[in-house]
Amino acid sequence: MLNFVIGIYSFYTLLKIYLSIMQIGYINQEKKKEAVILPPGRYLVAGNYAVAKEKLSILETFVDYLLFLWFIFFGFKWLQNLFGTSGFFSSLLFIFGFFAINFIISLPFTIYSKFKIDKEFGFNKMTPKMFVIDTLKGIALFLIFGGVVFLTLIWIIENFKSWWIWGFILLFGVALLINLIYPTIIAPLFNKFTPLEDGELKQSIEKMMKEVGLSSDGIFVMDASKRDTRLNAYFGGLGKSKRVVLFDTLLEKLTNKELLAVLGHELGHYSHKDVWKNIAMMGIFLFVAFYIFGHFPEEIFIQIGVVPTGGVILALIILLLPVLNFVYTPILSFLSRHNEYEADKFGSKIGGRENLISALLKLVKENKSFPKSDPIYSKFYYSHPPIIERLKALGFDVDKPLPKDGIFQFIKDEDR
């Protein structure tokens, strides 16, 4: 059984690396060709950025594989010898030790990504002090809330034969709770949220929200620029905690009409119940995961050389979860891309087609998003359709060269 698990994880690792290599090769070829959507200089920079991130991803995937083998052959036994096998507290220490090792191994990749790659390409504005503070806040939240959740899961595993059912119910409930409290409790721990000033923009947003029947906790501007230069906006929360969040970088770069078109796209997700669809898909994934791992034969723990305590079972689930997520990703991506197309239609209808096209072009430019992708890679990973496909669906002539003055060209409705 253990050999089968190792074989599956090895195949997953090789396939993941292969997809990344395909993507790198594709982008390296395409960035040498005539630029589309972006000016030539920005087109090349966007390609270089995508390649740099993908190369780091390959290295991280390989290190994760080595870490997986270490845990299977040595790490689990070492942690259990260190913390013992009796009592809930020893299981909790085991799972925290497991996470601590993963965190330490992944930390250099996070630092390199933020302070080397993102800094080099003009994204990162975070200082080392800010990074340390954010990291400590994240660790504190994990220890407090994670401790409660893991201790409850350990108790369930060690007291119920069908623990996987109750474990699924618990985690699904926790996921709903996080969605509920994130905008109002968790996010403000890391960023400052200021109510949008009264004016034409606020009135227009409120009017759009009223048209689709969306009530919210308010419209807020987030100080994203103190950490990053990328543009974004989102609707967060569930029930009465729902709020509209605009990155200050977005307000700086987009006109009011473009911003309303972007929010129209987000309102499309609300109107089509996409948030609840995503929650349902997450619930299906959790249920399948707990069912599979809840029926793992005990011989695998014997082969690893550990006693199957609650902490060990949870650690093994978390260790193998990326494999199941990898299988689930293309399904989720396919459904998500469909939802994005529908949201674009909605946004173009209530916010103006040309305004949405112009906003998308600015987002690509400012976020240095390479407009092309290997077809297999994009179908596997992309939750949003490739930007070229989105623009084509909106009626933009992506093959038409950009004019020297940088003004975007649109296809007339009668020519579509």
KADA-V596260 format. One record per residue. SS is DSSP state (hx for helix, st for strand, lp for the rest). PSI is psi in radians with two decimals (NA if undefined). Layout:
ss:SS psi:PSI
ss:SS psi:PSI
This chain:
ss:lp psi:-0.75
ss:hx psi:-0.70
ss:hx psi:-0.64
ss:hx psi:-0.78
ss:hx psi:-0.78
ss:hx psi:-0.70
ss:hx psi:-0.76
ss:hx psi:-0.78
ss:hx psi:-0.65
ss:hx psi:-0.75
ss:hx psi:-0.76
ss:hx psi:-0.77
ss:hx psi:-0.81
ss:hx psi:-0.74
ss:hx psi:-0.70
ss:hx psi:-0.77
ss:hx psi:-0.70
ss:hx psi:-0.76
ss:hx psi:-0.70
ss:hx psi:-0.72
ss:hx psi:-0.72
ss:hx psi:-0.76
ss:hx psi:-0.75
ss:hx psi:-0.80
ss:hx psi:-0.72
ss:hx psi:-0.84
ss:hx psi:-0.71
ss:hx psi:-0.58
ss:hx psi:-0.79
ss:hx psi:-0.57
ss:lp psi:-0.23
ss:lp psi:-0.26
ss:lp psi:-3.13
ss:lp psi:2.35
ss:lp psi:2.52
ss:lp psi:2.53
ss:lp psi:-0.87
ss:lp psi:2.65
ss:lp psi:2.68
ss:hx psi:-0.77
ss:hx psi:-0.81
ss:hx psi:-0.57
ss:hx psi:-0.78
ss:hx psi:-0.74
ss:hx psi:-0.76
ss:hx psi:-0.69
ss:hx psi:-0.75
ss:hx psi:-0.66
ss:hx psi:-0.79
ss:hx psi:-0.71
ss:hx psi:-0.75
ss:hx psi:-0.74
ss:hx psi:-0.67
ss:hx psi:-0.64
ss:hx psi:-0.72
ss:hx psi:-0.64
ss:hx psi:-0.68
ss:hx psi:-0.80
ss:hx psi:-0.73
ss:hx psi:-0.69
ss:hx psi:-0.72
ss:hx psi:-0.74
ss:hx psi:-0.69
ss:hx psi:-0.65
ss:hx psi:-0.75
ss:hx psi:-0.68
ss:hx psi:-0.69
ss:hx psi:-0.84
ss:hx psi:-0.68
ss:hx psi:-0.77
ss:hx psi:-0.77
ss:hx psi:-0.76
ss:hx psi:-0.47
ss:hx psi:-0.77
ss:hx psi:-0.82
ss:hx psi:-0.77
ss:hx psi:-0.72
ss:hx psi:-0.77
ss:hx psi:-0.71
ss:hx psi:-0.64
ss:hx psi:-0.58
ss:hx psi:-0.72
ss:hx psi:-0.15
ss:lp psi:-3.12
ss:lp psi:0.01
ss:lp psi:2.30
ss:lp psi:2.72
ss:hx psi:-0.61
ss:hx psi:-0.68
ss:hx psi:-0.63
ss:hx psi:-0.67
ss:hx psi:-0.73
ss:hx psi:-0.63
ss:hx psi:-0.85
ss:hx psi:-0.64
ss:hx psi:-0.66
ss:hx psi:-0.71
ss:hx psi:-0.83
ss:hx psi:-0.65
ss:hx psi:-0.74
ss:hx psi:-0.78
ss:hx psi:-0.71
ss:hx psi:-0.79
ss:hx psi:-0.71
ss:hx psi:-0.65
ss:hx psi:-0.32
ss:hx psi:-0.78
ss:hx psi:-0.61
ss:hx psi:-0.72
ss:hx psi:-0.79
ss:hx psi:-0.78
ss:hx psi:-0.72
ss:hx psi:-0.79
ss:hx psi:-0.83
ss:hx psi:-0.12
ss:hx psi:-1.14
ss:hx psi:-0.97
ss:hx psi:-0.61
ss:hx psi:-0.78
ss:hx psi:-0.59
ss:lp psi:0.20
ss:lp psi:0.36
ss:lp psi:-0.94
ss:st psi:2.24
ss:lp psi:0.12
ss:lp psi:2.39
ss:lp psi:2.76
ss:hx psi:-0.66
ss:hx psi:-0.77
ss:hx psi:-0.68
ss:hx psi:-0.76
ss:hx psi:-0.77
ss:hx psi:-0.81
ss:hx psi:-0.73
ss:hx psi:-0.75
ss:hx psi:-0.67
ss:hx psi:-0.75
ss:hx psi:-0.73
ss:hx psi:-0.74
ss:hx psi:-0.78
ss:hx psi:-0.73
ss:hx psi:-0.76
ss:hx psi:-0.69
ss:hx psi:-1.07
ss:hx psi:-0.69
ss:hx psi:-0.67
ss:hx psi:-0.76
ss:hx psi:-0.81
ss:hx psi:-0.81
ss:hx psi:-0.68
ss:hx psi:-0.68
ss:hx psi:-0.75
ss:hx psi:-0.71
ss:hx psi:-0.75
ss:hx psi:-0.74
ss:hx psi:-0.82
ss:hx psi:-0.68
ss:hx psi:-0.01
ss:hx psi:-0.14
ss:lp psi:2.32
ss:lp psi:-0.79
ss:lp psi:0.92
ss:hx psi:-0.47
ss:hx psi:-0.55
ss:hx psi:-0.85
ss:hx psi:-0.57
ss:hx psi:-0.71
ss:hx psi:-0.82
ss:hx psi:-0.76
ss:hx psi:-0.88
ss:hx psi:-0.63
ss:hx psi:-0.70
ss:hx psi:-0.69
ss:hx psi:-0.71
ss:hx psi:-0.73
ss:hx psi:-0.73
ss:hx psi:-0.73
ss:hx psi:-0.76
ss:hx psi:-0.61
ss:hx psi:-0.76
ss:hx psi:-0.20
ss:hx psi:-0.88
ss:hx psi:-0.58
ss:hx psi:-0.38
ss:hx psi:-0.86
ss:hx psi:-0.92
ss:hx psi:-0.72
ss:hx psi:-0.24
ss:hx psi:-0.35
ss:lp psi:-0.45
ss:lp psi:2.77
ss:lp psi:2.29
ss:st psi:2.07
ss:st psi:2.29
ss:st psi:2.39
ss:lp psi:2.33
ss:lp psi:2.56
ss:lp psi:2.47
ss:lp psi:-2.96
ss:hx psi:-0.72
ss:hx psi:-0.83
ss:hx psi:-0.73
ss:hx psi:-0.70
ss:hx psi:-0.71
ss:hx psi:-0.79
ss:hx psi:-0.64
ss:hx psi:-0.77
ss:hx psi:-0.76
ss:hx psi:-0.67
ss:hx psi:-0.63
ss:hx psi:-0.56
ss:lp psi:0.06
ss:lp psi:0.52
ss:lp psi:2.08
ss:lp psi:2.50
ss:lp psi:3.02
ss:lp psi:-0.17
ss:lp psi:3.06
ss:st psi:2.12
ss:st psi:2.63
ss:st psi:2.22
ss:st psi:2.40
ss:lp psi:1.03
ss:hx psi:-0.48
ss:hx psi:-0.30
ss:hx psi:-0.24
ss:lp psi:-0.59
ss:st psi:2.72
ss:lp psi:-0.06
ss:lp psi:2.73
ss:lp psi:2.49
ss:lp psi:2.89
ss:st psi:2.66
ss:st psi:2.78
ss:st psi:2.17
ss:st psi:2.72
ss:lp psi:3.00
ss:lp psi:2.68
ss:hx psi:-2.34
ss:hx psi:-0.20
ss:hx psi:-0.03
ss:lp psi:2.37
ss:st psi:2.65
ss:st psi:2.22
ss:st psi:2.16
ss:st psi:2.22
ss:st psi:2.44
ss:hx psi:-0.46
ss:hx psi:-0.58
ss:hx psi:-0.74
ss:hx psi:-0.56
ss:hx psi:-0.61
ss:hx psi:-0.47
ss:lp psi:2.57
ss:lp psi:2.90
ss:hx psi:-0.70
ss:hx psi:-0.71
ss:hx psi:-0.71
ss:hx psi:-0.70
ss:hx psi:-0.61
ss:hx psi:-0.70
ss:hx psi:-0.78
ss:hx psi:-0.55
ss:hx psi:-0.68
ss:hx psi:-0.81
ss:hx psi:-0.64
ss:hx psi:-0.51
ss:hx psi:-0.71
ss:hx psi:-0.72
ss:hx psi:-0.80
ss:hx psi:-0.60
ss:lp psi:0.13
ss:lp psi:0.57
ss:hx psi:-0.55
ss:hx psi:-0.79
ss:hx psi:-0.57
ss:hx psi:-0.74
ss:hx psi:-0.67
ss:hx psi:-0.70
ss:hx psi:-0.73
ss:hx psi:-0.67
ss:hx psi:-0.70
ss:hx psi:-0.71
ss:hx psi:-0.77
ss:hx psi:-0.81
ss:hx psi:-0.72
ss:hx psi:-0.83
ss:hx psi:-0.75
ss:hx psi:-0.83
ss:hx psi:-0.60
ss:hx psi:-0.84
ss:hx psi:-0.89
ss:hx psi:-0.43
ss:hx psi:-0.22
ss:lp psi:0.36
ss:lp psi:2.34
ss:lp psi:2.55
ss:lp psi:-0.34
ss:hx psi:-0.44
ss:hx psi:-0.62
ss:hx psi:-0.62
ss:hx psi:-0.75
ss:hx psi:-0.59
ss:hx psi:-0.50
ss:lp psi:0.55
ss:lp psi:2.78
ss:lp psi:2.27
ss:lp psi:1.20
ss:lp psi:2.99
ss:hx psi:-0.69
ss:hx psi:-0.72
ss:hx psi:-0.77
ss:hx psi:-0.78
ss:hx psi:-0.74
ss:hx psi:-0.70
ss:hx psi:-0.69
ss:hx psi:-0.85
ss:hx psi:-0.63
ss:hx psi:-0.65
ss:hx psi:-0.18
ss:hx psi:-0.65
ss:hx psi:-0.53
ss:hx psi:-0.82
ss:hx psi:-0.69
ss:hx psi:-0.63
ss:hx psi:-0.69
ss:hx psi:-0.64
ss:hx psi:-0.43
ss:hx psi:-0.87
ss:hx psi:-0.53
ss:hx psi:-0.86
ss:hx psi:-0.69
ss:hx psi:-0.72
ss:hx psi:-0.83
ss:hx psi:-0.68
ss:hx psi:-0.72
ss:hx psi:-0.68
ss:hx psi:-0.78
ss:hx psi:-0.60
ss:hx psi:-0.72
ss:hx psi:-0.78
ss:hx psi:-0.66
ss:hx psi:-0.63
ss:hx psi:-0.74
ss:hx psi:-0.76
ss:hx psi:-0.78
ss:hx psi:-0.67
ss:hx psi:-0.49
ss:hx psi:-0.78
ss:hx psi:-0.30
ss:hx psi:-0.14
ss:lp psi:2.19
ss:hx psi:-0.84
ss:hx psi:-0.57
ss:hx psi:-0.70
ss:hx psi:-0.73
ss:hx psi:-0.82
ss:hx psi:-0.70
ss:hx psi:-0.75
ss:hx psi:-0.71
ss:hx psi:-0.67
ss:hx psi:-0.68
ss:hx psi:-0.74
ss:hx psi:-0.77
ss:hx psi:-0.90
ss:hx psi:-0.58
ss:lp psi:0.03
ss:lp psi:0.86
ss:lp psi:2.11
ss:lp psi:2.20
ss:lp psi:-0.18
ss:lp psi:2.75
ss:lp psi:2.64
ss:lp psi:2.26
ss:hx psi:-0.74
ss:hx psi:-0.75
ss:hx psi:-0.81
ss:hx psi:-0.68
ss:hx psi:-0.51
ss:hx psi:-0.82
ss:hx psi:-0.57
ss:lp psi:2.06
ss:lp psi:-0.37
ss:lp psi:2.52
ss:lp psi:2.65
ss:lp psi:2.45
ss:hx psi:-0.58
ss:hx psi:-0.74
ss:hx psi:-0.67
ss:hx psi:-0.76
ss:hx psi:-0.69
ss:hx psi:-0.76
ss:hx psi:-0.48
ss:lp psi:-0.07
ss:lp psi:0.36
ss:lp psi:2.35
ss:lp psi:1.64
ss:lp psi:-0.33
ss:lp psi:-0.15
ss:lp psi:2.17
ss:lp psi:2.51
ss:lp psi:2.35
ss:lp psi:2.77
ss:lp psi:-0.49
ss:lp psi:-0.04
ss:lp psi:0.11
ss:lp psi:2.27
ss:lp psi:2.51
ss:lp psi:2.44
ss:lp psi:2.59
ss:lp psi:2.38
ss:lp psi:2.63
ss:hx psi:-0.69
ss:hx psi:-0.26
ss:hx psi:-0.09
ss:lp psi:NA
